Amino acid sequence: MKVALLGAGNVAMHISKALIKAGYPIKQVWSRNHQNAIDLALEIGANSISQISDLNSQIDVVIIAVSDSAIENVVSQIPVLNQQQLILHTSGSTGLSVLEKHAQNCGVLYPLQTFSKDHDLDFSTIPLLIEANHYRAEEQLLMIAKQLSQKVEKVNSEKRMRIHVSAVFACNFTNHFYAIAEKLVQDTDLSFELLRPLIIETAQKAMLNSPIAVQTGPAKRNDKITINKHLELLKNNPQLQNLYATVSQDIVKMYQSPDLSHK
């Protein structure tokens, strides 16, 4: 099957390389910024196109890897190339219905991972959450997904949204807290390197156990004396002080619930 890629960002780059490795040649690349399309096309041996209407009639699969807010506008511009053409998007928080308005055969191929252009990943280990609008499209999507990854799950739009929110907490929010921690340490002329072993140990414990079971810290103990000392330290940064208080209160509440208070 011949593939066209609409988008040239982090997800597009990683998924294009995985597809090529699995034997699916990328024939065309489009991006709102045409130079980005040119750059990715040169890297993966494809042709860049400046207009979505320039999609070749021989394209079997069109993968939309753009920002969530742009998906519907992009899919609405895709010409009907053939009756078997499969249209996919890669978003975790966008429903399949956005594609169904415009495409006869469509689905979702959502890679549950964080991507950076300068960091290579083993795509075969990345969970792929898939959904399709009918059996034939699902068969085709399953065939592609299983050649890309060892971990493929059928997940509907509602469940995928919940998983995406979970991923924001587990990845984006957690990394933001790392950035806050880095800034606090740097304000003391110390190095963030001091915290890296702690970060690694925390992540490893979460990998091997339920995160609820391995929570530590003053809020878990409801140690009000220490919490208040920390809040006093942050008094010159009200926004950060409020964030610390809010998260601490949530932890206290969680571990004082009847289901967890005995643990």
TORTI-246346 format. One line per 3 residues: number of its first residue (from 1); their letters; for each residue x, y, z of N, C-alpha, C. Coordinates in nm, 4 decimals, m for minus. Layout:
NUM = a = X:Y:Z:X:Y:Z:X:Y:Z ~ ...
***
This chain:
1 = mkv = 0.0834:m0.1203:0.0000:0.0000:0.0000:0.0000:0.0866:0.1248:0.0000 ~ 0.0434:0.2229:m0.0743:0.1166:0.3486:m0.0843:0.0533:0.4501:0.0109 ~ 0.1400:0.5225:0.0828:0.0942:0.6096:0.1904:0.1290:0.7544:0.1606
4 = all = 0.0356:0.8439:0.1956:0.0619:0.9876:0.1945:0.0504:1.0380:0.3373 ~ 0.1360:1.1321:0.3704:0.1420:1.1856:0.5061:0.1071:1.3339:0.5024 ~ 0.0039:1.3711:0.5766:m0.0351:1.5118:0.5868:0.0080:1.5615:0.7234
7 = gag = 0.1179:1.6354:0.7251:0.1815:1.6780:0.8494:0.3283:1.6422:0.8441 ~ 0.4113:1.7249:0.9102:0.5559:1.6996:0.9052:0.6217:1.7272:1.0403 ~ 0.5449:1.7119:1.1482:0.5973:1.7363:1.2817:0.6589:1.6121:1.3429
10 = nva = 0.6657:1.6116:1.4771:0.7313:1.5015:1.5488:0.6637:1.3673:1.5238 ~ 0.5309:1.3626:1.5375:0.4591:1.2362:1.5171:0.4744:1.1895:1.3725 ~ 0.4596:1.2810:1.2790:0.4712:1.2455:1.1376:0.6078:1.1860:1.1058
13 = mhi = 0.7125:1.2457:1.1598:0.8466:1.1977:1.1314:0.8655:1.0550:1.1830 ~ 0.8266:1.0306:1.3092:0.8468:0.8984:1.3682:0.7598:0.7928:1.3016 ~ 0.6348:0.8255:1.2740:0.5463:0.7255:1.2142:0.5858:0.6968:1.0695
16 = ska = 0.6388:0.7964:0.9991:0.6821:0.7727:0.8614:0.7986:0.6754:0.8568 ~ 0.8939:0.6911:0.9472:1.0091:0.6008:0.9507:0.9673:0.4591:0.9876 ~ 0.8705:0.4481:1.0810:0.8208:0.3159:1.1196:0.7476:0.2494:1.0034
19 = lik = 0.6694:0.3263:0.9300:0.5978:0.2719:0.8153:0.6936:0.2225:0.7076 ~ 0.7945:0.3027:0.6796:0.8926:0.2642:0.5787:0.9640:0.1358:0.6203 ~ 1.0012:0.1261:0.7464:1.0679:0.0062:0.7978:0.9780:m0.1162:0.7853
22 = agy = 0.8467:m0.0948:0.7992:0.7512:m0.2059:0.7905:0.7121:m0.2394:0.6468 ~ 0.7650:m0.1642:0.5503:0.7378:m0.1942:0.4107:0.6283:m0.1130:0.3462 ~ 0.5936:m0.0011:0.4087:0.4924:0.0880:0.3526:0.5597:0.2165:0.3041
25 = pik = 0.5837:0.2295:0.1765:0.6535:0.3479:0.1262:0.5685:0.4744:0.1386 ~ 0.6310:0.5810:0.1846:0.5650:0.7112:0.1904:0.5894:0.7791:0.0561 ~ 0.4830:0.8018:m0.0179:0.4971:0.8584:m0.1508:0.4894:1.0102:m0.1513
28 = qvw = 0.4057:1.0674:m0.0647:0.3862:1.2124:m0.0652:0.3777:1.2657:0.0774 ~ 0.4293:1.3877:0.0944:0.4228:1.4566:0.2242:0.3717:1.5979:0.2013 ~ 0.2723:1.6357:0.2802:0.2215:1.7734:0.2779:0.2317:1.8323:0.4166
31 = srn = 0.2575:1.9623:0.4238:0.2532:2.0344:0.5509:0.2060:2.1762:0.5235 ~ 0.1402:2.2356:0.6212:0.0982:2.3755:0.6061:0.2187:2.4635:0.5759 ~ 0.3313:2.4317:0.6400:0.4591:2.4959:0.6075:0.5287:2.4070:0.5038
34 = hqn = 0.5280:2.4508:0.3799:0.5776:2.3641:0.2719:0.7241:2.3269:0.2899 ~ 0.8026:2.4139:0.3499:0.9435:2.3815:0.3711:0.9586:2.2609:0.4635 ~ 0.8711:2.2516:0.5632:0.8743:2.1350:0.6521:0.8434:2.0069:0.5743
37 = aid = 0.7506:2.0162:0.4812:0.7180:1.9002:0.3981:0.8373:1.8619:0.3107 ~ 0.9039:1.9620:0.2564:1.0223:1.9364:0.1736:1.1306:1.8675:0.2555 ~ 1.1546:1.9183:0.3766:1.2607:1.8629:0.4622:1.2333:1.7172:0.4979
40 = lal = 1.1084:1.6875:0.5394:1.0762:1.5496:0.5762:1.0778:1.4593:0.4534 ~ 1.0255:1.5076:0.3420:1.0245:1.4275:0.2196:1.1657:1.3903:0.1763 ~ 1.2574:1.4838:0.1855:1.3968:1.4560:0.1507:1.4573:1.3519:0.2445
43 = eig = 1.4192:1.3595:0.3712:1.4757:1.2674:0.4708:1.4276:1.1245:0.4501 ~ 1.3027:1.1078:0.4052:1.2451:0.9728:0.3965:1.2286:0.9244:0.2508 ~ 1.2730:1.0034:0.1545:1.2666:0.9608:0.0151:1.1284:0.9693:m0.0459
46 = ans = 1.0543:1.0726:m0.0084:0.9195:1.0919:m0.0631:0.9158:1.2189:m0.1472 ~ 0.8004:1.2470:m0.2044:0.7790:1.3725:m0.2764:0.6980:1.4669:m0.1885 ~ 0.7332:1.5937:m0.1895:0.6548:1.6920:m0.1161:0.5495:1.7516:m0.2090
49 = isq = 0.4345:1.7848:m0.1520:0.3292:1.8522:m0.2287:0.2894:1.9796:m0.1546 ~ 0.2532:2.0811:m0.2294:0.2198:2.2098:m0.1685:0.0712:2.2236:m0.1401 ~ m0.0120:2.1400:m0.2067:m0.1562:2.1448:m0.1883:m0.2088:2.0038:m0.1604
52 = isd = m0.3053:1.9922:m0.0696:m0.3647:1.8615:m0.0410:m0.4322:1.8050:m0.1659 ~ m0.4841:1.8918:m0.2490:m0.5507:1.8481:m0.3728:m0.4545:1.7801:m0.4695 ~ m0.3224:1.7910:m0.4439:m0.2221:1.7281:m0.5307:m0.1961:1.5820:m0.4951
55 = lns = m0.2734:1.5258:m0.4028:m0.2548:1.3851:m0.3676:m0.2710:1.2968:m0.4906 ~ m0.1819:1.2003:m0.5035:m0.1809:1.1112:m0.6193:m0.2957:1.0108:m0.6121 ~ m0.3535:0.9774:m0.7243:m0.4678:0.8848:m0.7286:m0.4302:0.7435:m0.6864
58 = qid = m0.2989:0.7119:m0.6842:m0.2549:0.5780:m0.6455:m0.2370:0.5627:m0.4941 ~ m0.2572:0.6689:m0.4184:m0.2413:0.6629:m0.2730:m0.3511:0.5763:m0.2120 ~ m0.3122:0.4794:m0.1285:m0.4075:0.3894:m0.0638:m0.4453:0.4365:0.0768
61 = vvi = m0.3465:0.4934:0.1478:m0.3677:0.5343:0.2864:m0.3200:0.6777:0.3037 ~ m0.4069:0.7605:0.3617:m0.3704:0.8984:0.3930:m0.3696:0.9125:0.5446 ~ m0.2539:0.9507:0.5994:m0.2413:0.9662:0.7451:m0.2308:1.1139:0.7783
64 = iav = m0.3240:1.1596:0.8597:m0.3259:1.2996:0.9022:m0.2573:1.3104:1.0375 ~ m0.1431:1.3772:1.0409:m0.0673:1.3951:1.1656:m0.0428:1.5444:1.1857 ~ m0.1513:1.6147:1.2166:m0.1455:1.7591:1.2374:m0.2034:1.7899:1.3749
67 = sds = m0.2045:1.9166:1.4149:m0.2635:1.9538:1.5425:m0.4125:1.9199:1.5432 ~ m0.4652:1.8896:1.6612:m0.6049:1.8465:1.6720:m0.7009:1.9468:1.6083 ~ m0.6741:2.0744:1.6288:m0.7646:2.1770:1.5797:m0.7671:2.1853:1.4270
70 = aie = m0.6664:2.1285:1.3621:m0.6568:2.1369:1.2157:m0.7082:2.0129:1.1437 ~ m0.7392:1.9067:1.2174:m0.7726:1.7788:1.1538:m0.8933:1.7904:1.0609 ~ m1.0019:1.8495:1.1094:m1.1233:1.8531:1.0272:m1.1032:1.9372:0.9012
73 = nvv = m1.0318:2.0464:0.9138:m1.0053:2.1294:0.7962:m0.9220:2.0534:0.6934 ~ m0.8252:1.9757:0.7422:m0.7387:1.8990:0.6522:m0.8176:1.7886:0.5820 ~ m0.8944:1.7110:0.6590:m0.9668:1.5983:0.5981:m1.0710:1.6474:0.4981
76 = sqi = m1.1259:1.7642:0.5212:m1.2263:1.8174:0.4288:m1.1678:1.8522:0.2930 ~ m1.0354:1.8655:0.2849:m0.9701:1.9010:0.1582:m0.9182:1.7805:0.0807 ~ m0.9267:1.6613:0.1419:m0.8716:1.5425:0.0763:m0.9617:1.4989:m0.0394
79 = pvl = m0.9078:1.4895:m0.1601:m0.9898:1.4433:m0.2731:m1.0177:1.2940:m0.2608 ~ m1.1319:1.2498:m0.3125:m1.1645:1.1069:m0.3138:m1.0821:1.0427:m0.4254 ~ m0.9813:0.9674:m0.3867:m0.8902:0.9094:m0.4852:m0.9423:0.7766:m0.5386
82 = nqq = m0.9957:0.6936:m0.4481:m1.0579:0.5673:m0.4882:m1.1478:0.5204:m0.3749 ~ m1.2323:0.4240:m0.4024:m1.3324:0.3793:m0.3052:m1.2707:0.3071:m0.1862 ~ m1.1510:0.2537:m0.2031:m1.0863:0.1778:m0.0958:m0.9927:0.2650:m0.0108
85 = qli = m0.9755:0.3869:m0.0488:m0.8822:0.4769:0.0201:m0.9138:0.4859:0.1699 ~ m0.8116:0.4702:0.2538:m0.8273:0.4729:0.3994:m0.7692:0.6031:0.4532 ~ m0.8502:0.6768:0.5286:m0.8072:0.8029:0.5891:m0.7912:0.7821:0.7386
88 = lht = m0.6749:0.8142:0.7930:m0.6473:0.7960:0.9359:m0.6014:0.9272:0.9978 ~ m0.6334:0.9463:1.1264:m0.5648:1.0512:1.2023:m0.4944:0.9878:1.3213 ~ m0.4039:1.0611:1.3828:m0.3176:1.0050:1.4871:m0.3434:1.0686:1.6239
91 = sgs = m0.4560:1.1361:1.6401:m0.4822:1.2123:1.7622:m0.5398:1.1254:1.8740 ~ m0.4992:1.1567:1.9968:m0.5551:1.0873:2.1115:m0.6863:1.1457:2.1585 ~ m0.7108:1.2724:2.1303:m0.8274:1.3410:2.1872:m0.9317:1.3832:2.0835
94 = tgl = m0.9149:1.3391:1.9602:m1.0110:1.3724:1.8549:m1.0899:1.2484:1.8155 ~ m1.2221:1.2594:1.8172:m1.3074:1.1454:1.7876:m1.2999:1.1016:1.6425 ~ m1.3398:0.9785:1.6192:m1.3463:0.9251:1.4833:m1.4503:0.9993:1.3999
97 = svl = m1.5508:1.0550:1.4657:m1.6606:1.1220:1.3956:m1.6124:1.2377:1.3087 ~ m1.4995:1.2998:1.3451:m1.4458:1.4104:1.2657:m1.4106:1.3630:1.1251 ~ m1.3622:1.2391:1.1138:m1.3280:1.1835:0.9825:m1.4510:1.1302:0.9109
100 = ekh = m1.5434:1.0726:0.9857:m1.6605:1.0090:0.9249:m1.7470:1.1067:0.8455 ~ m1.7385:1.2342:0.8807:m1.8151:1.3357:0.8076:m1.7669:1.3494:0.6638 ~ m1.6409:1.3098:0.6397:m1.5797:1.3392:0.5095:m1.5238:1.2161:0.4373
103 = aqn = m1.5098:1.1038:0.5087:m1.4417:0.9884:0.4495:m1.5270:0.8622:0.4619 ~ m1.5285:0.7827:0.3573:m1.6051:0.6577:0.3581:m1.5355:0.5515:0.4413 ~ m1.4024:0.5425:0.4274:m1.3210:0.4482:0.5044:m1.2250:0.5278:0.5914
106 = cgv = m1.2379:0.5150:0.7220:m1.1526:0.5979:0.8082:m1.1250:0.5290:0.9411 ~ m1.0259:0.5824:1.0105:m0.9895:0.5245:1.1391:m0.8905:0.6118:1.2128 ~ m0.8512:0.5619:1.3294:m0.7566:0.6320:1.4159:m0.6388:0.5400:1.4437
109 = lyp = m0.5199:0.5931:1.4300:m0.3957:0.5222:1.4627:m0.3202:0.6110:1.5610 ~ m0.3474:0.5907:1.6904:m0.2929:0.6791:1.7942:m0.1751:0.6123:1.8645 ~ m0.0533:0.6632:1.8443:0.0626:0.6099:1.9164:0.0723:0.6740:2.0553
112 = lqt = 0.0637:0.5914:2.1588:0.0635:0.6412:2.2960:0.2077:0.6601:2.3424 ~ 0.2656:0.7738:2.3038:0.4054:0.8032:2.3363:0.4308:0.9524:2.3175 ~ 0.5364:1.0019:2.3800:0.5811:1.1384:2.3575:0.6942:1.1349:2.2554
115 = fsk = 0.6902:1.2263:2.1595:0.7863:1.2231:2.0492:0.8680:1.3522:2.0426 ~ 0.9957:1.3361:2.0143:1.0848:1.4480:1.9844:1.1631:1.4119:1.8595 ~ 1.1869:1.5099:1.7737:1.2543:1.4818:1.6470:1.3963:1.4297:1.6664
118 = dhd = 1.4629:1.4741:1.7709:1.6035:1.4386:1.7898:1.6226:1.3175:1.8806 ~ 1.5155:1.2444:1.9086:1.5265:1.1276:1.9973:1.4620:1.0068:1.9306 ~ 1.5446:0.9092:1.8924:1.4944:0.7893:1.8256:1.4245:0.6972:1.9254
121 = ldf = 1.3182:0.6315:1.8788:1.2426:0.5387:1.9611:1.2253:0.4066:1.8865 ~ 1.2123:0.2986:1.9629:1.1779:0.1692:1.9052:1.0264:0.1664:1.8896 ~ 0.9778:0.1938:1.7695:0.8342:0.2079:1.7470:0.7599:0.0789:1.7777
124 = sti = 0.8280:m0.0349:1.7683:0.7610:m0.1630:1.7908:0.7146:m0.1796:1.9355 ~ 0.7685:m0.0984:2.0275:0.7298:m0.1082:2.1688:0.6213:m0.0070:2.2072 ~ 0.5835:0.0784:2.1140:0.4867:0.1848:2.1438:0.3447:0.1312:2.1299
127 = pll = 0.2609:0.1450:2.2320:0.1216:0.1024:2.2180:0.0495:0.1827:2.1093 ~ m0.0196:0.1135:2.0214:m0.1000:0.1784:1.9184:m0.2468:0.1521:1.9486 ~ m0.3229:0.2586:1.9693:m0.4652:0.2474:1.9967:m0.5394:0.2771:1.8670
130 = iea = m0.6204:0.1827:1.8226:m0.6832:0.1961:1.6909:m0.8353:0.1929:1.7009 ~ m0.8989:0.2528:1.6017:m1.0447:0.2534:1.5891:m1.0772:0.2746:1.4420 ~ m1.1801:0.2084:1.3944:m1.2202:0.2241:1.2535:m1.3719:0.2336:1.2434
133 = nhy = m1.4192:0.2858:1.1317:m1.5635:0.3107:1.1191:m1.6407:0.1899:1.0679 ~ m1.5724:0.0865:1.0170:m1.6417:m0.0374:0.9814:m1.5408:m0.1512:0.9693 ~ m1.5915:m0.2718:0.9509:m1.5080:m0.3914:0.9596:m1.3942:m0.3918:0.8576
136 = rae = m1.4235:m0.3550:0.7338:m1.3202:m0.3585:0.6299:m1.2062:m0.2617:0.6618 ~ m1.2419:m0.1420:0.7060:m1.1393:m0.0442:0.7431:m1.0598:m0.0925:0.8639 ~ m1.1282:m0.1586:0.9577:m1.0589:m0.2105:1.0756:m0.9590:m0.3189:1.0389
139 = eql = m0.9962:m0.4065:0.9475:m0.9040:m0.5116:0.9018:m0.7778:m0.4511:0.8423 ~ m0.7960:m0.3530:0.7585:m0.6831:m0.2868:0.6933:m0.5955:m0.2150:0.7966 ~ m0.6605:m0.1463:0.8904:m0.5878:m0.0740:0.9935:m0.5126:m0.1691:1.0860
142 = lmi = m0.5765:m0.2797:1.1226:m0.5105:m0.3788:1.2075:m0.3854:m0.4347:1.1402 ~ m0.3951:m0.4626:1.0115:m0.2812:m0.5163:0.9379:m0.1628:m0.4199:0.9426 ~ m0.1911:m0.2908:0.9241:m0.0845:m0.1902:0.9294:m0.0279:m0.1793:1.0702
145 = akq = m0.1171:m0.1649:1.1685:m0.0746:m0.1413:1.3068:0.0102:m0.2566:1.3592 ~ m0.0283:m0.3800:1.3288:0.0444:m0.4951:1.3818:0.1832:m0.5110:1.3202 ~ 0.2051:m0.4484:1.2052:0.3393:m0.4498:1.1469:0.4255:m0.3355:1.2011
148 = lsq = 0.3617:m0.2409:1.2674:0.4356:m0.1293:1.3270:0.4709:m0.1544:1.4721 ~ 0.3827:m0.2221:1.5452:0.3996:m0.2353:1.6899:0.3560:m0.3727:1.7385 ~ 0.4173:m0.4142:1.8486:0.3797:m0.5389:1.9135:0.2598:m0.5194:2.0067
151 = kve = 0.2205:m0.3935:2.0278:0.1148:m0.3629:2.1248:0.0044:m0.2833:2.0549 ~ m0.0988:m0.3537:2.0096:m0.2095:m0.2906:1.9383:m0.3388:m0.3182:2.0138 ~ m0.4140:m0.2123:2.0427:m0.5400:m0.2252:2.1167:m0.6515:m0.1547:2.0399
154 = kvn = m0.7683:m0.2196:2.0329:m0.8875:m0.1536:1.9786:m0.9505:m0.0704:2.0901 ~ m0.9592:0.0595:2.0691:m1.0089:0.1510:2.1723:m1.1014:0.2518:2.1064 ~ m1.2230:0.2673:2.1590:m1.3146:0.3646:2.0992:m1.2775:0.5076:2.1380
157 = sek = m1.3457:0.6040:2.0785:m1.3078:0.7446:2.0959:m1.3194:0.7904:2.2406 ~ m1.4234:0.7451:2.3106:m1.4431:0.7866:2.4493:m1.3315:0.7357:2.5394 ~ m1.2970:0.6078:2.5246:m1.1895:0.5515:2.6063:m1.0552:0.6134:2.5690
160 = rmr = m1.0361:0.6396:2.4393:m0.9096:0.6994:2.3959:m0.8910:0.8382:2.4557 ~ m1.0002:0.9146:2.4669:m0.9922:1.0462:2.5303:m0.9502:1.0338:2.6763 ~ m1.0048:0.9358:2.7471:m0.9673:0.9161:2.8874:m0.8196:0.8770:2.8995
163 = ihv = m0.7737:0.7916:2.8093:m0.6326:0.7526:2.8106:m0.5439:0.8725:2.7792 ~ m0.5911:0.9579:2.6876:m0.5124:1.0760:2.6520:m0.5001:1.1712:2.7710 ~ m0.6095:1.1902:2.8452:m0.6025:1.2725:2.9661:m0.5055:1.2107:3.0661
166 = sav = m0.5118:1.0787:3.0812:m0.4187:1.0091:3.1713:m0.2742:1.0320:3.1286 ~ m0.2513:1.0297:2.9971:m0.1166:1.0513:2.9450:m0.0676:1.1925:2.9729 ~ m0.1580:1.2905:2.9684:m0.1194:1.4289:3.0007:m0.0719:1.4375:3.1448
169 = fac = m0.1437:1.3722:3.2364:m0.0995:1.3709:3.3762:0.0337:1.2974:3.3915 ~ 0.0456:1.1804:3.3269:0.1638:1.0970:3.3449:0.2882:1.1534:3.2776 ~ 0.2683:1.2275:3.1693:0.3827:1.2752:3.0901:0.3978:1.4269:3.0959
172 = nft = 0.3006:1.4988:3.0402:0.3151:1.6439:3.0250:0.3206:1.7167:3.1588 ~ 0.2274:1.6833:3.2488:0.2266:1.7490:3.3790:0.3497:1.7100:3.4598 ~ 0.3845:1.5817:3.4535:0.5027:1.5358:3.5269:0.6279:1.6077:3.4788
175 = nhf = 0.6433:1.6214:3.3467:0.7609:1.6914:3.2945:0.7595:1.8399:3.3334 ~ 0.6392:1.8987:3.3396:0.6294:2.0379:3.3852:0.6775:2.0497:3.5292 ~ 0.6442:1.9524:3.6118:0.6916:1.9538:3.7505:0.8440:1.9385:3.7548
178 = yai = 0.8996:1.8585:3.6631:1.0461:1.8503:3.6547:1.1049:1.9880:3.6241 ~ 1.0398:2.0604:3.5325:1.0892:2.1941:3.4957:1.0826:2.2898:3.6148 ~ 0.9753:2.2806:3.6934:0.9649:2.3628:3.8145:1.0757:2.3263:3.9122
181 = aek = 1.0966:2.1961:3.9298:1.2014:2.1499:4.0214:1.3386:2.1993:3.9762 ~ 1.3632:2.1955:3.8460:1.4909:2.2427:3.7923:1.5123:2.3903:3.8248 ~ 1.4077:2.4696:3.8073:1.4174:2.6129:3.8358:1.4432:2.6383:3.9837
184 = lvq = 1.3749:2.5659:4.0716:1.3938:2.5838:4.2158:1.5358:2.5481:4.2582 ~ 1.5878:2.4400:4.2009:1.7250:2.3999:4.2340:1.8249:2.5020:4.1819 ~ 1.8049:2.5498:4.0604:1.8975:2.6479:4.0027:1.8988:2.7780:4.0814
187 = dtd = 1.7860:2.8123:4.1435:1.7808:2.9336:4.2256:1.8701:2.9248:4.3483 ~ 1.9175:2.8034:4.3806:2.0085:2.7853:4.4941:2.1530:2.7647:4.4486 ~ 2.1773:2.7806:4.3182:2.3100:2.7580:4.2579:2.3531:2.6121:4.2645
190 = lsf = 2.2570:2.5231:4.2816:2.2874:2.3803:4.2778:2.2464:2.3243:4.1414 ~ 2.2748:2.1979:4.1189:2.2508:2.1375:3.9879:2.1288:2.0460:3.9906 ~ 2.0553:2.0475:3.8809:1.9421:1.9565:3.8645:1.9875:1.8112:3.8662
193 = ell = 2.1164:1.7877:3.8395:2.1704:1.6518:3.8425:2.1443:1.5837:3.9759 ~ 2.1354:1.6619:4.0832:2.1094:1.6050:4.2156:1.9751:1.5324:4.2214 ~ 1.8809:1.5740:4.1381:1.7471:1.5162:4.1415:1.7292:1.3980:4.0459
196 = rpl = 1.8217:1.3801:3.9526:1.8022:1.2748:3.8521:1.7904:1.1341:3.9122 ~ 1.8723:1.0956:4.0116:1.8528:0.9618:4.0713:1.7149:0.9462:4.1346 ~ 1.6630:1.0525:4.1944:1.5294:1.0490:4.2533:1.4233:1.0293:4.1456
199 = iie = 1.4383:1.0984:4.0343:1.3432:1.0852:3.9237:1.3440:0.9426:3.8696 ~ 1.4621:0.8868:3.8523:1.4746:0.7505:3.8000:1.4115:0.6500:3.8949 ~ 1.4400:0.6632:4.0249:1.3848:0.5697:4.1229:1.2327:0.5789:4.1290
202 = taq = 1.1806:0.7015:4.1226:1.0359:0.7210:4.1259:0.9696:0.6558:4.0046 ~ 1.0293:0.6753:3.8871:0.9743:0.6160:3.7643:0.9813:0.4640:3.7693 ~ 1.0922:0.4106:3.8196:1.1069:0.2653:3.8266:1.0043:0.2038:3.9215
205 = kam = 0.9781:0.2705:4.0337:0.8772:0.2191:4.1268:0.7387:0.2200:4.0641 ~ 0.7086:0.3242:3.9871:0.5788:0.3317:3.9204:0.5655:0.2247:3.8125 ~ 0.6788:0.1851:3.7520:0.6770:0.0811:3.6503:0.6496:m0.0564:3.7104
208 = lns = 0.6947:m0.0769:3.8339:0.6870:m0.2090:3.8961:0.5680:m0.2247:3.9900 ~ 0.5040:m0.1129:4.0271:0.3963:m0.1163:4.1257:0.2832:m0.0221:4.0838 ~ 0.1722:m0.0323:4.1552:0.0693:0.0692:4.1398:0.1226:0.2000:4.1966
211 = pia = 0.1150:0.3116:4.1225:0.1644:0.4394:4.1766:0.0992:0.4759:4.3101 ~ m0.0257:0.4367:4.3291:m0.0924:0.4658:4.4557:m0.0196:0.3989:4.5721 ~ 0.0335:0.2795:4.5467:0.0963:0.2024:4.6543:0.2341:0.2542:4.6932
214 = vqt = 0.2972:0.3315:4.6057:0.4358:0.3728:4.6333:0.4494:0.5237:4.6559 ~ 0.3384:0.5925:4.6754:0.3442:0.7365:4.7022:0.4177:0.7624:4.8343 ~ 0.5032:0.8635:4.8350:0.5724:0.9056:4.9569:0.5610:1.0565:4.9695
217 = gpa = 0.6221:1.1134:5.0726:0.6288:1.2582:5.0854:0.5395:1.3141:5.1950 ~ 0.5556:1.4430:5.2246:0.4817:1.5043:5.3360:0.3300:1.5026:5.3193 ~ 0.2797:1.5189:5.1978:0.1344:1.5180:5.1795:0.0772:1.3788:5.2030
220 = krn = 0.1491:1.2754:5.1595:0.1046:1.1373:5.1849:0.0923:1.1136:5.3351 ~ 0.1858:1.1697:5.4127:0.1842:1.1530:5.5589:0.0941:1.2553:5.6275 ~ 0.0410:1.3486:5.5496:m0.0335:1.4628:5.6037:0.0510:1.5369:5.7079
223 = dki = 0.1757:1.5581:5.6694:0.2740:1.6258:5.7563:0.2567:1.7769:5.7392 ~ 0.1669:1.8343:5.8172:0.1313:1.9750:5.8012:0.2468:2.0688:5.8332 ~ 0.3335:2.0288:5.9263:0.4470:2.1137:5.9628:0.5391:2.1340:5.8428
226 = tin = 0.5746:2.0239:5.7765:0.6634:2.0334:5.6602:0.5944:2.1046:5.5448 ~ 0.4687:2.0724:5.5216:0.3947:2.1380:5.4127:0.3931:2.2892:5.4338 ~ 0.3680:2.3325:5.5553:0.3632:2.4766:5.5844:0.5002:2.5423:5.5670
229 = khl = 0.6072:2.4707:5.6007:0.7424:2.5231:5.5784:0.7660:2.5456:5.4284 ~ 0.7226:2.4507:5.3492:0.7388:2.4626:5.2042:0.6564:2.5785:5.1488 ~ 0.5351:2.5925:5.1986:0.4495:2.7027:5.1542:0.5097:2.8379:5.1920
232 = ell = 0.5721:2.8440:5.3070:0.6380:2.9676:5.3497:0.7563:2.9987:5.2571 ~ 0.8296:2.8967:5.2196:0.9434:2.9147:5.1292:0.8988:2.9700:4.9945 ~ 0.7775:2.9337:4.9524:0.7264:2.9733:4.8210:0.6415:3.1004:4.8252
235 = knn = 0.6442:3.1724:4.9357:0.5544:3.2873:4.9537:0.5774:3.3982:4.8516 ~ 0.6988:3.4077:4.7967:0.7263:3.5116:4.6970:0.6821:3.4724:4.5560 ~ 0.6315:3.3519:4.5446:0.5790:3.3032:4.4168:0.4386:3.2479:4.4405
238 = pql = 0.3380:3.3351:4.4500:0.2024:3.2920:4.4842:0.1456:3.1848:4.3919 ~ 0.1778:3.1928:4.2642:0.1252:3.0942:4.1695:0.1799:2.9555:4.2003 ~ 0.3094:2.9472:4.2262:0.3706:2.8189:4.2592:0.3271:2.7720:4.3978
241 = qnl = 0.3115:2.8644:4.4893:0.2636:2.8320:4.6231:0.1237:2.7701:4.6162 ~ 0.0389:2.8281:4.5333:m0.0976:2.7763:4.5182:m0.0971:2.6382:4.4529 ~ m0.0071:2.6193:4.3546:0.0043:2.4891:4.2894:0.0476:2.3831:4.3901
244 = yat = 0.1473:2.4157:4.4709:0.1960:2.3221:4.5739:0.0829:2.2868:4.6702 ~ 0.0079:2.3873:4.7150:m0.1009:2.3647:4.8099:m0.2116:2.2785:4.7487 ~ m0.2453:2.3066:4.6236:m0.3531:2.2330:4.5575:m0.3179:2.0856:4.5404
247 = vsq = m0.1959:2.0590:4.4926:m0.1535:1.9206:4.4723:m0.1415:1.8481:4.6062 ~ m0.0870:1.9162:4.7059:m0.0736:1.8554:4.8384:m0.2097:1.8191:4.8965 ~ m0.3056:1.9085:4.8820:m0.4406:1.8825:4.9329:m0.5036:1.7631:4.8625
250 = div = m0.4764:1.7499:4.7323:m0.5320:1.6379:4.6583:m0.4716:1.5065:4.7057 ~ m0.3418:1.5074:4.7332:m0.2755:1.3862:4.7843:m0.3293:1.3503:4.9222 ~ m0.3411:1.4490:5.0096:m0.3951:1.4246:5.1433:m0.5346:1.3637:5.1336
253 = kmy = m0.6176:1.4211:5.0496:m0.7551:1.3741:5.0336:m0.7575:1.2307:4.9824 ~ m0.6702:1.1998:4.8850:m0.6677:1.0654:4.8290:m0.6335:0.9616:4.9345 ~ m0.5339:0.9900:5.0185:m0.4869:0.8892:5.1132:m0.5633:0.8896:5.2450
256 = qsp = m0.6564:0.9826:5.2596:m0.7469:0.9792:5.3745:m0.8820:0.9193:5.3382 ~ m0.8979:0.8790:5.2112:m1.0229:0.8146:5.1693:m1.0336:0.6773:5.2348 ~ m1.1554:0.6293:5.2582:m1.1737:0.4992:5.3263:m1.1016:0.3851:5.2573
259 = dls = m1.0932:0.3899:5.1241:m1.0321:0.2791:5.0510:m0.8802:0.2756:5.0663 ~ m0.8179:0.3912:5.0988:m0.6711:0.3966:5.1016:m0.6139:0.4267:5.2400 ~ m0.6960:0.4695:5.3322:m0.6445:0.5142:5.4618:m0.5740:0.4047:5.5403
262 = hk = m0.6057:0.2771:5.5111:m0.5407:0.1678:5.5835:m0.4088:0.1252:5.5217 ~ m0.3753:0.1841:5.4036:m0.2545:0.1390:5.3327:m0.1323:0.2193:5.3751
***
